Amino acid sequence: MDDINKIIGKNLLILRKNAKLTQMELAERFNYSDKTISKWESGESLPNIEILYELAKFYNTTLDALTVENDIIATTENNKQKDKMFPTKLIITLLAVSAVWLLATVLFVTFKIVYSHNYPLLFLWAVPISCIVLIIFNSIWGKYYYLFAILSVLIWSTLACIHLQLIQYNIWIIYILGIPLQVAIILWAALIKKPRSSKKRKKKQDTLNKEEIKKSKKDKKHIEKNNETINGNISNLQFETKPDNFNNSTNEKTDM
């Protein structure tokens, strides 16, 4: 029990320092004293399961991770590595998008020099093409919720390009196509978000159930140990009283 207290306390200490919080600041957030936070982190005591879960949620980790030695350290190092890689990934993505606009600029200048014709729609077509590039890179290392915003821009910019490209035909009604497509994107986003949230709730419930089972087992062992102690004490008392009774009866017989 002392080992698990120290492991959890050490992990709480690492997480607090990574969050750049003092014990006093953390105590104010959870309405506890800084001395209580200090006891948690030193392993002298532990918060109850509800507070422990809130702490795990606050630090964006899990209860299981809090109970494993060195797991928090490894996770922290991975997060730091991801943070270091983010600027590089962003620059690569922006370079790819810039290449699209560079191509549009080159084509615009070429049309102007060779054919003496302005073709500004090239820059408008660069918008949906840039969206396609962003979708590709987002699928590699981006967040899933960015995809829906990019798809929305892709749909409406493509419709605008088609409309302006064929403006002589007065096909403004083509924008109506964007409405069901946009609704489909919103529903898709809701469909993906719901299973993720339900999965998190299930994981939370499973973790709480495991903790309750562990707690009940510990309580059962503690009760059994107390019962054994009580039974042992009763046996000792019975053993101590028997000789006294025997001596008393012997003395009575002698007196007679």
C-alpha positions in Angstrom: 0.0 0.0 0.0 2.9 2.4 0.8 4.4 1.7 -2.6 1.3 2.6 -4.5 0.9 5.7 -2.4 4.5 6.8 -3.3 4.0 6.0 -7.0 0.8 8.0 -7.2 2.3 10.8 -5.2 5.4 10.9 -7.4 3.2 11.0 -10.5 1.1 13.8 -9.1 4.2 15.8 -8.3 5.6 15.4 -11.9 2.3 16.4 -13.4 2.0 19.5 -11.2 5.5 20.6 -12.1 4.8 20.0 -15.8 1.7 22.1 -15.5 3.9 24.8 -13.9 1.7 25.1 -10.8 2.6 25.6 -7.2 1.0 23.5 -4.5 -0.9 26.6 -3.4 -2.3 27.2 -6.9 -3.4 23.6 -7.2 -4.9 23.6 -3.7 -7.0 26.7 -4.6 -8.3 24.9 -7.8 -9.5 21.9 -5.8 -10.5 23.7 -2.6 -7.8 22.0 -0.5 -4.9 23.3 1.6 -1.4 23.2 0.3 -0.4 20.9 3.2 -2.9 18.3 1.9 -1.4 18.6 -1.6 2.0 18.1 -0.1 0.8 14.9 1.7 -0.6 13.6 -1.5 2.6 14.2 -3.4 4.8 12.7 -0.7 2.7 9.6 -0.4 1.6 10.2 3.2 -2.0 10.1 2.2 -4.1 9.8 -1.0 -7.2 11.7 -2.2 -10.5 9.7 -2.5 -11.3 8.1 -5.9 -13.5 11.0 -7.0 -10.8 13.6 -6.4 -8.1 11.4 -7.9 -10.2 11.1 -11.0 -10.7 14.8 -11.2 -6.9 15.3 -10.9 -6.3 12.8 -13.7 -8.8 14.6 -15.8 -7.3 18.0 -15.0 -3.8 16.7 -16.0 -5.3 15.1 -19.1 -4.2 11.6 -18.1 -5.9 8.4 -16.7 -6.2 6.8 -13.3 -4.3 3.8 -14.6 -1.4 6.0 -15.6 -1.3 7.5 -12.1 -0.8 4.1 -10.6 2.1 3.0 -12.9 5.7 4.0 -12.1 7.6 5.8 -14.9 4.5 5.8 -17.1 3.8 9.5 -16.5 7.4 10.3 -17.2 7.3 8.5 -20.5 4.0 10.1 -21.5 5.5 13.5 -20.6 8.5 12.9 -22.8 6.3 11.9 -25.7 4.2 15.0 -25.3 7.3 17.2 -25.2 8.5 15.4 -28.4 5.2 16.1 -30.1 5.3 19.8 -29.0 8.8 20.1 -30.5 7.7 18.5 -33.8 4.6 20.7 -34.1 6.4 23.8 -35.6 8.2 21.5 -38.2 4.9 19.9 -39.2 3.2 23.3 -39.5 6.0 24.7 -41.7 5.9 21.6 -44.0 2.1 22.0 -44.4 2.4 25.7 -45.1 5.1 25.1 -47.6 2.9 22.6 -49.5 0.0 25.1 -49.5 2.4 27.9 -50.6 3.5 25.7 -53.5 -0.2 25.7 -54.7 -0.3 29.5 -54.6 3.1 29.8 -56.3 1.8 27.6 -59.1 -1.3 29.8 -59.4 0.9 32.9 -59.6 3.2 31.4 -62.2 0.2 30.4 -64.4 -1.3 33.8 -64.0 1.9 35.5 -65.1 2.3 33.1 -68.0 -1.2 33.8 -69.2 -0.6 37.5 -68.9 2.7 37.4 -70.8 2.0 34.8 -73.5 -1.7 35.4 -74.1 -2.0 39.0 -72.8 -5.0 37.8 -70.8 -5.8 38.2 -67.1 -7.1 35.1 -65.5 -7.7 35.9 -61.8 -9.9 32.8 -61.4 -6.6 30.9 -61.0 -6.2 32.3 -57.5 -9.8 31.3 -56.7 -9.2 27.7 -57.9 -6.1 27.7 -55.6 -8.4 27.7 -52.6 -10.1 24.3 -53.1 -6.7 22.8 -54.3 -5.1 24.2 -51.1 -8.0 22.5 -49.1 -7.2 19.2 -50.8 -3.5 19.6 -49.8 -4.5 20.4 -46.2 -6.8 17.3 -46.1 -3.8 15.1 -47.1 -1.5 16.5 -44.5 -4.2 16.6 -41.8 -4.8 12.9 -42.3 -1.1 12.3 -41.6 -0.6 14.4 -38.5 -3.5 16.7 -37.9 -6.6 16.6 -35.6 -9.7 14.9 -36.9 -11.9 17.9 -36.1 -9.9 20.1 -38.5 -11.0 17.9 -41.3 -14.7 19.1 -41.1 -13.7 22.8 -41.3 -11.4 22.1 -44.3 -14.1 20.1 -46.1 -16.6 22.9 -45.6 -14.2 25.4 -47.2 -13.5 22.9 -50.0 -17.2 22.5 -50.9 -18.2 26.2 -50.9 -15.0 27.3 -52.7 -15.4 24.7 -55.4 -19.0 25.7 -56.0 -17.9 29.4 -56.2 -15.2 28.5 -58.7 -17.6 26.6 -60.9 -20.2 29.4 -60.7 -17.6 32.1 -61.6 -16.0 29.9 -64.3 -19.4 29.4 -66.0 -20.9 32.8 -65.0 -22.3 33.4 -68.4 -24.7 30.5 -67.9 -26.1 32.1 -64.7 -25.9 28.8 -62.7 -26.1 30.4 -59.2 -28.5 27.7 -58.2 -25.5 25.4 -57.9 -25.0 26.7 -54.4 -28.0 24.8 -53.3 -25.9 21.7 -53.7 -23.7 22.9 -50.8 -26.6 22.8 -48.3 -27.0 19.0 -48.1 -23.3 18.5 -48.4 -22.7 20.9 -45.4 -25.5 19.1 -43.4 -23.8 15.8 -44.2 -20.5 17.1 -42.9 -22.1 18.3 -39.6 -23.8 14.9 -39.1 -20.6 13.1 -39.9 -18.8 15.2 -37.3 -21.5 14.5 -34.7 -21.4 10.8 -35.6 -17.6 10.6 -35.0 -17.7 12.7 -31.8 -20.4 10.7 -30.1 -18.6 7.3 -30.1 -15.5 9.0 -28.8 -17.3 10.6 -25.9 -19.2 7.4 -25.1 -15.9 5.5 -25.2 -14.4 8.0 -22.7 -17.4 7.6 -20.4 -17.2 3.8 -20.6 -13.4 3.9 -19.8 -14.1 6.2 -16.9 -16.8 3.8 -15.6 -14.6 0.8 -16.0 -11.8 2.6 -14.1 -14.1 3.5 -11.3 -15.4 0.0 -11.1 -11.9 -1.4 -10.9 -11.0 1.0 -8.2 -14.2 0.0 -6.3 -13.4 -3.7 -6.6 -9.8 -3.1 -5.4 -11.2 -1.0 -2.5 -13.7 -3.7 -1.5 -11.0 -6.4 -1.6 -8.8 -4.3 0.6 -11.7 -3.7 3.0 -12.5 -7.4 3.0 -8.9 -8.3 3.8 -8.8 -5.7 6.5 -12.0 -7.1 8.1 -10.7 -10.6 7.9 -7.5 -9.5 9.6 -9.4 -7.7 12.3 -11.6 -10.8 12.9 -8.4 -13.0 13.1 -7.0 -10.6 15.7 -10.2 -10.6 17.7 -10.5 -14.4 17.6 -6.9 -14.6 18.7 -7.5 -12.3 21.6 -10.6 -14.3 22.6 -8.6 -17.5 22.5 -5.9 -16.0 24.7 -8.4 -14.8 27.2 -10.0 -18.2 27.4 -6.6 -19.8 27.8 -5.7 -17.4 30.6 -9.0 -17.8 32.5 -9.0 -21.6 32.4 -5.9 -22.0 34.7 -7.4 -19.5 37.2 -10.6 -21.5 37.4 -8.7 -24.7 37.8 -6.6 -23.3 40.6 -9.7 -22.0 42.4 -11.4 -25.4 42.2 -8.2 -27.1 43.5 -7.9 -24.7 46.4 -11.5 -25.3 47.4 -11.0 -29.1 47.4 -7.9 -28.7 49.6 -9.8 -26.6 52.1 -12.4 -29.3 52.4 
